[in-house]
């Protein structure tokens, strides 16, 4: 089969492309290398350097035909979205529109979209969210992702595109960017812990905040498995573990598995950041039955890998 | 006071600008004249021709300081939004971001936004919607407006901008564009009825569809009245009458008040068009107590005006 993977030089996109190539498929990757790395790109993929929100990049796809488009690219930092909201909407929303228009033009009927748990926002005391719950986007990032989900529904209703929107919770694991300190809660703390140039760990927000962390290999298996799984067609699906881990539990695990101790300093949180959220995964459980990595083993694998490649 | 009115050459924006100028205020108008007319622009306003989604247009505002921004401009046709979704998101969403950024930079704390009842979409058998109801945007137009509302909430929470988002239902009345056959249900039918070059009225969708039509003068009074009404700050408010009128009732009224009879032909509806919707106006009633124009008198006034200026 022929697949397009956008963001294929990034943490999640590159692992998805690797898996598809490993399964014997042809993969074209688009990436603007703004946060991804050339070295992440599978050498058996066809690589197009460019931005998915740029019509000139999309027009380079005219010579290809895809069985599915996996739109994983995107500006994925809530923090960055506040620095340049217009870039954010281009990166996360206009890109989706252009790829959907391309899909219609070329007759590609399958579209997988990397959405986010951020669309739920803070809603009173609610901590666990299912796909049927109200959304309340509190960052530009979340607004753009939610608008993209709405576009998918319109393209499904009118043009028959079978979408799956994956509301990724916090993805972590080997391969995560340890240089970019604006995205990835675990990677940000791990970087500060293992890099001797940091004498402390800076945490923006309370230690009681918690997240639902899902291991990268699980995300790759779920995402690639859905491509031909009809039960996932035209569904929005939470991709999490249904378990919560607080910032302090996470810091303890990181210290344990790296064997490194550093002081932790707490500062004010990022605007629009969510206090605590975890996934209701009943829908995911009906579609994907393999066991998910436990946070303790996942963090151990990540620490081991990070220390090896430091 | 000093006000910025975007879309001030359009149907609603020009009437709002007229009223503010009539009250003795200074008004700057931005309009790209894509659907508005130079002749609509109040000669006592300062006019900047340009697009609110263009940073060069916004930078022309640097020499001004406003007490409030009324962002009325926008691509307002659901039909056009399907022809060019990227133009739509620029027109309706990026423009809002740029104006909010400008407001923060210049310390303008008041922002009134023209949103739409289209954000509710079709939701099962529900016909009447309040501001607390779920949204389900079915057109690109509605997605962009809903994203803008979310941006307003973020700018309110973080930068202290006092927004009011007005979910306009179907606005009609003298001054409505009778040339553009892609927006305005009443104006589209009225044009076809009174223009001899049309031998029939074309209706896209069923005659049982209904809308909540609100007269232009009421919309102008409500919108300008909210500028300094603190109870409307940081609220999303339905702007409708709470009454429904079907397409066939409307056609009967138009025929009655123009004295013209023409055959009506029905075709398939526009994608994303809503079958029937009317406003729960409890919130509006608490903020605006003047009586609203009844549809029969409003249509009569519109027909009279249209026949006079045909």
Contacts between the chains, C-beta under 8 A, distances in Angstrom:
chain1	res1	chain2	res2	distance
A	82	B	158	7.7
A	85	B	97	5.1
A	85	B	101	7.4
A	85	B	151	7.3
A	86	B	94	6.0
A	86	B	97	5.6
A	86	B	98	7.0
A	89	B	89	7.3
A	89	B	93	6.5
A	89	B	94	6.4
A	89	B	97	6.9
A	89	B	147	7.7
A	93	B	89	6.5
A	93	B	93	7.9
A	93	B	147	7.6
A	94	B	86	6.0
A	94	B	89	6.4
A	97	B	85	5.1
A	97	B	86	5.6
A	97	B	89	6.9
A	97	B	140	8.0
A	98	B	86	7.0
A	101	B	85	7.4
A	134	B	134	6.6
A	137	B	150	5.1
A	138	B	153	7.8
A	138	B	154	6.7
A	138	B	157	7.5
A	139	B	154	7.1
A	140	B	97	8.0
A	140	B	151	7.1
A	140	B	154	6.7
A	142	B	150	8.0
A	143	B	147	5.2
A	143	B	150	4.3
A	143	B	151	6.3
A	143	B	154	7.4
A	144	B	147	7.4
A	146	B	147	7.5
A	146	B	150	7.5
A	147	B	89	7.6
A	147	B	93	7.6
A	147	B	143	5.2
A	147	B	144	7.4
A	147	B	146	7.5
A	147	B	147	4.6
A	150	B	137	5.1
A	150	B	142	7.9
A	150	B	143	4.3
A	150	B	146	7.5
A	151	B	85	7.3
A	151	B	140	7.1
A	151	B	143	6.3
A	153	B	138	7.8
A	154	B	138	6.6
A	154	B	139	7.0
A	154	B	140	6.7
A	154	B	143	7.4
A	154	B	271	7.9
A	154	B	272	6.7
A	157	B	138	7.5
A	157	B	271	7.6
A	158	B	82	7.7
A	158	B	271	5.0
A	158	B	272	7.7
A	271	B	154	7.9
A	271	B	157	7.7
A	271	B	158	5.0
A	272	B	154	6.7
A	272	B	158	7.7
